[in-house]
Amino acid sequence: MSRVEEELRSVPPEALRLEGVSKRFLARGSELLVLDDVSLDIAEGELVCLLGPSGCGKSTLLNVVAGLERPDAGRVLAGGTEVAGPSRDRMVMFQEPALFPWRDALGNVLFGLELKPGLDKASRREVARYYLRLVGLESFEKSPIHELSGGMRQRVALARALAPNPRVLLMDEPFSALDAMTREQLYADLQGIQQKRRKTILFVTHNVRESACLGDRIVVMSPNPGRIAAVVDVALPRPRDINDSGVAEIARKVTAMLRAQHVPAAEAGGR
Amino acid sequence: MKRWLVAGAVFGALLAVWQLGDSCRWWSSVLLPSPASIVQYLVAALADGTLLSATLVTGQRLLVGYAIGVVAGIPLGLLMSRSRLLQDTLGTLALGLQTLPSVCWVPLALLWFGQTETAMAFVVVMGTLWAILLATADGVRNVPPIYVRAARTMGSQPLHTLVHVTLPASLPFVIGGMKQGWAFAWRSLMAAEIYVTVLTGFGLGHLLHYGRELHAMEQVIGVMAVIVTIGLLVDRVVFSPVERALHRRWGTARS
């Protein structure tokens, strides 16, 4: 088996385990409890949506799992090992376009691969091309980032996150800045990619419909301090469409749940 | 193309009026020599080699001082952006010294290094360094933090991040600083050359200075024209294309 084939082989996804994770921030001199004793188990290859209004600590939780922030109490286990810092096994996709404008589309996908030992230049390019093809951008490899549309940029970001072949994908509201049509396409794409290259995915969102469309489970968070308020199983067949009646039904249920808990204004329904 | 023709025509007309004024004796040729006499001087100075050798001497001094300024300024700027203490000390000093016309360094430079090339280089470095240092630090501070976070998640270590993320991300600022530094270097050197005679080489500044001593205003204006032309050429040939390429790539082009 060539080095490239080996690199492109699917790696088994990793289970995530959050044990009593708490996180405080200093805000204007006073301590703010952002996450309060959050525990959660995510199975290998599961797609879990973290749903909650802004300020409920869901992005902080994602950063803790990524290893970008240290919890003040508790710990995160990835595949049984405690998370001590960022790792190529857990790639992050941000809401803002975090692509590097001084590199073209292919160059951005290559960035993470260049940091991976044991790959020569030609194999890196081959691997990067594979992932650009996977997100449907094979003919845009030389495009400067600013010439790509918002949706295409997030596709490049997805390819960049997938390229180092992580076991876990952490997505922080990756589609929230996109228009509705582009977003619906990306829901389909993400589910298709998840079929081909199974990852454990933690997907942060404030959009109820989105979480019902994508998640195997929806973890509803409540703010001040950030806690898990409820966990909803989504037992719908895939691929799902945001307009499916089943998705709408789950979204209605979750919205009612949020209202009952007086969790303010997570975006209910589809946009 | 049409814009160039129009601009050329305007300059041509100005020169014609100037020449006409001289021919009609509207002013004394001693105070303002005619374009023809300036061209005559330039042709003669080119033919006997003085102009070329002076340009080479000045160019060499400029490049040496400028190179030192760039090579020292960029790392210092990077360091400064990382340290609160350096920011408060070196940063304040740099801001102050940037506003100091670098000809003010000439007396000290003479005392420390004598009438040498080192003194010349010192003055040029003092003119260049601060602008580049400040621009680099400014550029690094303006790098979106998300770039650094993204790089970290992909396994980039601090030094790798600095070289492969922070530096390229701040490049538009650094190039802006280098352009400004170039202009400052040029001014510093001219001031120093007019002020001080260094026996190891006569630069354009000296040529201008001697023109004044000899009341040869066509020489003074001729050398001024050469200085302006070189400055314009460097901007058009070196900095502008680089800046344009960067803006195109970064998507910040002003169309």
Boltz contact constraints between the chains, C-beta under 6 A:
constraints:
  - contact:
      token1: [A, 66]
      token2: [B, 153]
      max_distance: 6.0
  - contact:
      token1: [A, 86]
      token2: [B, 152]
      max_distance: 6.0
  - contact:
      token1: [A, 86]
      token2: [B, 153]
      max_distance: 6.0
  - contact:
      token1: [A, 88]
      token2: [B, 155]
      max_distance: 6.0
  - contact:
      token1: [A, 92]
      token2: [B, 153]
      max_distance: 6.0
  - contact:
      token1: [A, 94]
      token2: [B, 146]
      max_distance: 6.0
  - contact:
      token1: [A, 96]
      token2: [B, 146]
      max_distance: 6.0
  - contact:
      token1: [A, 98]
      token2: [B, 146]
      max_distance: 6.0
  - contact:
      token1: [A, 98]
      token2: [B, 150]
      max_distance: 6.0
  - contact:
      token1: [A, 101]
      token2: [B, 250]
      max_distance: 6.0
  - contact:
      token1: [A, 102]
      token2: [B, 168]
      max_distance: 6.0
  - contact:
      token1: [A, 111]
      token2: [B, 154]
      max_distance: 6.0
  - contact:
      token1: [A, 112]
      token2: [B, 154]
      max_distance: 6.0
  - contact:
      token1: [A, 115]
      token2: [B, 154]
      max_distance: 6.0
  - contact:
      token1: [A, 115]
      token2: [B, 155]
      max_distance: 6.0
  - contact:
      token1: [A, 115]
      token2: [B, 156]
      max_distance: 6.0
  - contact:
      token1: [A, 144]
      token2: [B, 249]
      max_distance: 6.0
  - contact:
      token1: [A, 146]
      token2: [B, 251]
      max_distance: 6.0
